[in-house]
Amino acid sequence: MLKTLDMLLLLSLICTADALYKQWIPDTNFENQTNWDTGVIPCGNAVAHFPAERKVSVFVETAHAVKELRLPIVGEFIFNSGAGFFVPNGHEPGCESTTIKFKNTDLTRWFDPTLWLSAATEDDLEKKNFVFSVHEESVPCYYDHVVFKDSSSFRVDTSSNQAEIPVQCVSVFGNTFKDAGEFSRYLQTQTGQLQFHGSSSVTVGASVCGDPTGCSCDNTANHQRICDTVTCPSAPCKKPLRPMGHCCDVCGAIVTIQYAPTFQLETYRQRIQQMFLGHSQYKSVQVGMSKVFRPVRLLEMIPFGAKAEIQVVVVDKASGSEAEDLAREIVKDANSQGSSLGILEAGFQASSGSNNGQSGNAGMIAGIVFGIVIMLALVAILVILVNKRVVRMPSLPPMPSMPSMPSMPSMPSMSWLQRRSGSNEELGGPSDRGYDNPMFDKPTVLPDTPSLYAPEINMSISMGRSQVHFVNPVYDERETDFNA
């Protein structure tokens, strides 16, 4: 029973076995020469100056002789056993009398991928067997174990685009925090506030990666923040590649693997390590492997979700052809042993311009074909639904009725035209009435208003051979005369 309790206690103090260990590199140790502006540790004749406005937690491992200590307003020293400060008697030989200033430690940021080391196990961290990753995955993922060195203090800016930074667990001074409440209480202490600062809070107890095919790191929300801290070197190759989750172009190759549900990412990572990376010909090659979600675009333009795949980034530190050679070997092994590895298809693109198994044109053609199939399927479904009266097509709105118009006057007959062209009779005579005008020929149309339409003005138009007179009933015809 006791052994069982001991085993449960051990399991509660460690993180998941499939998570990577991400170790923070910078520290605020007194013995670290890079923490001082002159690059040397203060000695017996020197003044150790900590700017008053700086907040810092300094770990002191041994005893140090100094002439003077100038301390910050807010700060602390964490002393190892036997550590401390003393003023020497007399002048210390070989020690320059100067003032040495402690550097600003507020500039080290959580989302700086160059400030982290990654390893598969804690033992690999000690042996310096580090894992290469793209920039997004160099920063701790939510399922990772974050390690701060045992005999060390630090100060890290946790500002983020999100309110919280979830991780699986955090180790500080050799103590592993996996319980959210316990770690939250530590952050409220003076040491915790000096070590962690920024707009976001680090939280522990995030869900583990329970998918054997791997999990996405989920640092995409802070991609720009991550890349702002990276200085990209020039890529002296023909066609530099930009892996997903990376900030810089690289020379090498990118292997893309389509997998089945039986695929296991961790097992495959170990296979690549044992079969290839142990060979002397690939000693300068770095391999980073992860699951990514590549955006799918309909007709290469319209976003249409994302597709999960395994991305294997192969880069060569010596700028040789070993990276492309290794990519070919990986693809060859994946396609030949795919049935046993859970791999459906594998291909690669190289910075030399060559590719194998997959190409951009093939992806474009596949996208076009897929888009056409989707559109035809939607049209067929719509037709079926309309025929079954599940969906009714909207009826067209009725055309607006035209307002009633007065009857158009009848066209003059041909005989009238002939008379007009060949006769010298006066218009308006008894033999030529022209056409019926409802306003003047029919007295029923006119309102019965004696004052305006008296019998003496019924004939209001007088037509002659050379002109037409219009008589206005309101005015006396002797006063107004219109000529047309």
CORQUI-V65432 format. One record per residue. N is the residue number from 1. RES is the residue in one small letter. PSI is psi in whole degrees, 0 to 359 (999 if undefined). D_LAST is the distance of its C-alpha to the last C-alpha in Angstrom with 1 decimal. Layout:
N:RES:PSI:D_LAST + N:RES:PSI:D_LAST
This chain:
1:m:321:124.3 + 2:l:321:124.6 + 3:k:324:123.4 + 4:t:319:120.4 + 5:l:322:119.4 + 6:d:321:119.9 + 7:m:318:117.6 + 8:l:322:114.9 + 9:l:320:115.2 + 10:l:317:114.9 + 11:l:328:111.7 + 12:s:343:110.2 + 13:l:353:110.7 + 14:i:164:109.0 + 15:c:182:105.5 + 16:t:147:104.4 + 17:a:332:106.1 + 18:d:0:102.9 + 19:a:149:101.3 + 20:l:157:101.5 + 21:y:121:103.2 + 22:k:117:101.1 + 23:q:132:103.2 + 24:w:132:101.9 + 25:i:308:103.0 + 26:p:160:102.8 + 27:d:174:105.3 + 28:t:42:106.2 + 29:n:143:109.9 + 30:f:327:111.9 + 31:e:356:113.6 + 32:n:114:110.5 + 33:q:329:110.2 + 34:t:350:106.4 + 35:n:356:105.9 + 36:w:144:107.1 + 37:d:335:105.1 + 38:t:355:108.0 + 39:g:11:108.7 + 40:v:154:112.3 + 41:i:137:113.8 + 42:p:140:115.0 + 43:c:192:118.7 + 44:g:334:121.4 + 45:n:3:120.3 + 46:a:159:116.5 + 47:v:122:114.3 + 48:a:110:112.3 + 49:h:120:109.0 + 50:f:114:106.7 + 51:p:140:103.5 + 52:a:326:103.3 + 53:e:350:99.8 + 54:r:146:100.4 + 55:k:127:101.2 + 56:v:147:103.7 + 57:s:113:106.4 + 58:v:128:109.1 + 59:f:129:111.8 + 60:v:117:115.1 + 61:e:325:117.5 + 62:t:182:120.5 + 63:a:141:122.0 + 64:h:139:120.6 + 65:a:127:121.9 + 66:v:153:119.3 + 67:k:321:119.6 + 68:e:148:116.8 + 69:l:125:114.2 + 70:r:114:110.9 + 71:l:155:109.4 + 72:p:166:105.8 + 73:i:318:104.9 + 74:v:118:104.1 + 75:g:179:106.1 + 76:e:155:109.3 + 77:f:133:112.1 + 78:i:112:113.4 + 79:f:133:116.9 + 80:n:169:118.7 + 81:s:124:122.4 + 82:g:1:124.3 + 83:a:159:121.2 + 84:g:189:120.6 + 85:f:149:120.5 + 86:f:157:123.3 + 87:v:124:123.9 + 88:p:157:126.3 + 89:n:111:129.4 + 90:g:192:128.8 + 91:h:133:126.6 + 92:e:121:125.7 + 93:p:141:126.3 + 94:g:7:123.3 + 95:c:122:120.8 + 96:e:138:118.3 + 97:s:101:117.7 + 98:t:173:114.0 + 99:t:125:111.3 + 100:i:125:109.8 + 101:k:137:106.7 + 102:f:133:105.8 + 103:k:164:102.4 + 104:n:117:99.3 + 105:t:5:99.5 + 106:d:353:96.2 + 107:l:354:94.4 + 108:t:123:95.8 + 109:r:143:93.2 + 110:w:318:93.8 + 111:f:31:90.9 + 112:d:106:92.3 + 113:p:341:93.5 + 114:t:353:95.8 + 115:l:14:97.9 + 116:w:147:99.0 + 117:l:141:101.6 + 118:s:142:101.4 + 119:a:156:104.3 + 120:a:328:105.0 + 121:t:168:108.1 + 122:e:326:109.7 + 123:d:323:112.5 + 124:d:330:110.0 + 125:l:318:108.9 + 126:e:324:112.5 + 127:k:359:112.9 + 128:k:35:109.5 + 129:n:81:108.3 + 130:f:156:104.7 + 131:v:133:101.6 + 132:f:138:98.6 + 133:s:159:95.2 + 134:v:166:91.6 + 135:h:319:90.6 + 136:e:326:89.2 + 137:e:355:92.5 + 138:s:330:94.7 + 139:v:146:93.8 + 140:p:132:95.5 + 141:c:170:93.8 + 142:y:338:94.0 + 143:y:9:97.0 + 144:d:163:99.0 + 145:h:118:102.1 + 146:v:129:101.6 + 147:v:125:104.8 + 148:f:135:105.6 + 149:k:147:108.9 + 150:d:297:112.0 + 151:s:69:113.5 + 152:s:150:110.3 + 153:s:176:107.6 + 154:f:173:103.9 + 155:r:122:100.6 + 156:v:135:97.4 + 157:d:116:93.8 + 158:t:22:92.5 + 159:s:136:88.8 + 160:s:168:86.6 + 161:n:359:83.1 + 162:q:161:84.7 + 163:a:329:86.7 + 164:e:153:89.8 + 165:i:98:91.6 + 166:p:138:93.5 + 167:v:169:96.6 + 168:q:311:99.5 + 169:c:164:102.2 + 170:v:133:103.2 + 171:s:121:106.6 + 172:v:129:107.5 + 173:f:33:111.0 + 174:g:356:112.2 + 175:n:130:111.0 + 176:t:123:108.4 + 177:f:117:105.8 + 178:k:340:104.3 + 179:d:129:103.9 + 180:a:319:100.6 + 181:g:319:102.2 + 182:e:317:105.1 + 183:f:325:103.0 + 184:s:321:100.6 + 185:r:324:103.7 + 186:y:321:104.7 + 187:l:339:101.4 + 188:q:348:101.8 + 189:t:165:105.0 + 190:q:320:105.1 + 191:t:315:106.0 + 192:g:322:103.1 + 193:q:329:100.6 + 194:l:330:101.8 + 195:q:319:101.7 + 196:f:123:98.4 + 197:h:160:95.4 + 198:g:180:91.6 + 199:s:343:88.7 + 200:s:160:89.8 + 201:s:134:93.0 + 202:v:130:95.2 + 203:t:148:96.2 + 204:v:170:98.8 + 205:g:19:99.3 + 206:a:158:96.2 + 207:s:145:96.2 + 208:v:166:98.1 + 209:c:103:96.7 + 210:g:7:97.8 + 211:d:117:95.9 + 212:p:334:98.3 + 213:t:356:95.5 + 214:g:165:94.8 + 215:c:149:92.5 + 216:s:142:89.6 + 217:c:328:90.6 + 218:d:39:87.5 + 219:n:14:87.2 + 220:t:327:83.6 + 221:a:335:82.2 + 222:n:23:84.1 + 223:h:313:83.4 + 224:q:322:81.6 + 225:r:321:84.3 + 226:i:313:87.0 + 227:c:337:85.3 + 228:d:339:84.8 + 229:t:356:88.6 + 230:v:134:89.1 + 231:t:117:89.1 + 232:c:128:88.4 + 233:p:163:90.3 + 234:s:145:88.7 + 235:a:103:89.0 + 236:p:49:90.2 + 237:c:170:89.4 + 238:k:310:86.8 + 239:k:86:84.8 + 240:p:147:85.8 + 241:l:149:85.5 + 242:r:98:84.4 + 243:p:153:86.3 + 244:m:134:84.8 + 245:g:0:86.1 + 246:h:155:87.0 + 247:c:342:85.5 + 248:c:158:86.3 + 249:d:146:86.1 + 250:v:158:89.5 + 251:c:128:91.2 + 252:g:231:92.8 + 253:a:155:91.6 + 254:i:118:90.0 + 255:v:131:91.4 + 256:t:127:89.3 + 257:i:126:91.1 + 258:q:128:89.6 + 259:y:164:92.3 + 260:a:169:93.4 + 261:p:341:94.6 + 262:t:357:98.2 + 263:f:142:97.6 + 264:q:115:99.6 + 265:l:314:98.4 + 266:e:320:101.6 + 267:t:319:103.7 + 268:y:324:101.5 + 269:r:318:101.6 + 270:q:325:105.4 + 271:r:315:105.3 + 272:i:320:103.3 + 273:q:315:105.7 + 274:q:321:108.8 + 275:m:328:107.6 + 276:f:310:105.8 + 277:l:345:105.9 + 278:g:349:109.7 + 279:h:146:109.8 + 280:s:331:110.4 + 281:q:342:107.6 + 282:y:25:105.1 + 283:k:337:106.8 + 284:s:5:103.8 + 285:v:139:101.2 + 286:q:140:99.7 + 287:v:126:98.3 + 288:g:130:96.1 + 289:m:134:95.4 + 290:s:164:93.1 + 291:k:134:90.7 + 292:v:160:87.0 + 293:f:104:83.7 + 294:r:129:81.4 + 295:p:138:77.7 + 296:v:131:76.1 + 297:r:128:72.5 + 298:l:125:70.4 + 299:l:30:69.0 + 300:e:16:70.7 + 301:m:315:67.9 + 302:i:123:67.9 + 303:p:133:70.9 + 304:f:53:72.7 + 305:g:199:76.0 + 306:a:152:79.2 + 307:k:129:82.1 + 308:a:136:85.7 + 309:e:166:87.9 + 310:i:126:90.9 + 311:q:124:90.4 + 312:v:112:93.3 + 313:v:124:92.9 + 314:v:115:95.3 + 315:v:152:95.5 + 316:d:116:98.1 + 317:k:337:99.4 + 318:a:3:100.7 + 319:s:35:97.4 + 320:g:197:98.9 + 321:s:6:98.1 + 322:e:326:100.4 + 323:a:316:97.5 + 324:e:323:95.7 + 325:d:317:99.0 + 326:l:321:99.7 + 327:a:320:96.2 + 328:r:319:96.9 + 329:e:320:100.2 + 330:i:316:98.7 + 331:v:318:96.0 + 332:k:316:98.6 + 333:d:319:100.9 + 334:a:319:98.1 + 335:n:329:96.9 + 336:s:327:100.4 + 337:q:18:101.8 + 338:g:324:98.5 + 339:s:326:99.7 + 340:s:342:102.7 + 341:l:351:100.8 + 342:g:29:97.7 + 343:i:129:95.4 + 344:l:320:92.7 + 345:e:149:91.3 + 346:a:145:91.8 + 347:g:172:90.1 + 348:f:160:89.8 + 349:q:139:87.8 + 350:a:154:89.5 + 351:s:351:88.5 + 352:s:349:89.5 + 353:g:348:86.4 + 354:s:159:88.3 + 355:n:165:88.0 + 356:n:124:89.7 + 357:g:328:88.7 + 358:q:146:85.4 + 359:s:163:82.4 + 360:g:324:79.0 + 361:n:320:77.3 + 362:a:321:79.2 + 363:g:323:78.1 + 364:m:315:74.5 + 365:i:316:74.7 + 366:a:321:76.5 + 367:g:319:73.8 + 368:i:314:71.0 + 369:v:317:72.9 + 370:f:319:73.7 + 371:g:319:70.1 + 372:i:318:68.9 + 373:v:317:71.6 + 374:i:316:70.7 + 375:m:318:67.0 + 376:l:320:67.9 + 377:a:320:70.3 + 378:l:319:67.7 + 379:v:317:65.2 + 380:a:318:68.0 + 381:i:318:69.0 + 382:l:318:65.5 + 383:v:317:65.1 + 384:i:316:68.4 + 385:l:324:67.6 + 386:v:317:64.2 + 387:n:325:65.9 + 388:k:5:68.6 + 389:r:23:66.0 + 390:v:324:67.6 + 391:v:134:64.4 + 392:r:133:61.0 + 393:m:136:58.0 + 394:p:135:55.2 + 395:s:150:52.5 + 396:l:142:48.9 + 397:p:145:46.8 + 398:p:147:44.4 + 399:m:136:40.8 + 400:p:137:38.7 + 401:s:139:36.8 + 402:m:141:33.0 + 403:p:147:31.2 + 404:s:133:30.0 + 405:m:149:26.5 + 406:p:149:24.5 + 407:s:133:24.9 + 408:m:143:22.6 + 409:p:143:20.7 + 410:s:142:22.5 + 411:m:146:21.4 + 412:p:145:20.6 + 413:s:163:23.8 + 414:m:324:24.8 + 415:s:325:25.1 + 416:w:319:21.4 + 417:l:319:20.6 + 418:q:318:23.2 + 419:r:323:21.8 + 420:r:325:18.3 + 421:s:334:20.0 + 422:g:359:22.7 + 423:s:150:21.7 + 424:n:15:20.2 + 425:e:155:19.6 + 426:e:140:16.5 + 427:l:143:14.6 + 428:g:1:15.8 + 429:g:180:19.1 + 430:p:337:22.4 + 431:s:358:22.9 + 432:d:105:19.7 + 433:r:359:19.1 + 434:g:235:17.5 + 435:y:159:18.8 + 436:d:129:20.1 + 437:n:117:18.2 + 438:p:338:20.9 + 439:m:334:19.0 + 440:f:331:18.1 + 441:d:336:20.5 + 442:k:109:23.6 + 443:p:341:24.7 + 444:t:340:27.5 + 445:v:330:25.2 + 446:l:141:24.1 + 447:p:151:26.8 + 448:d:80:28.8 + 449:t:98:27.7 + 450:p:327:28.0 + 451:s:333:26.8 + 452:l:324:23.3 + 453:y:64:22.9 + 454:a:159:24.8 + 455:p:332:25.0 + 456:e:350:23.2 + 457:i:19:19.8 + 458:n:323:20.2 + 459:m:84:17.5 + 460:s:356:14.7 + 461:i:129:11.9 + 462:s:120:11.8 + 463:m:134:10.7 + 464:g:185:11.5 + 465:r:327:12.3 + 466:s:350:9.7 + 467:q:166:6.7 + 468:v:129:6.3 + 469:h:131:7.6 + 470:f:126:8.8 + 471:v:121:12.3 + 472:n:121:14.2 + 473:p:342:17.8 + 474:v:327:19.3 + 475:y:157:18.0 + 476:d:133:18.3 + 477:e:342:15.3 + 478:r:341:16.9 + 479:e:329:16.7 + 480:t:134:13.1 + 481:d:112:9.9 + 482:f:131:6.5 + 483:n:134:3.8 + 484:a:999:0.0
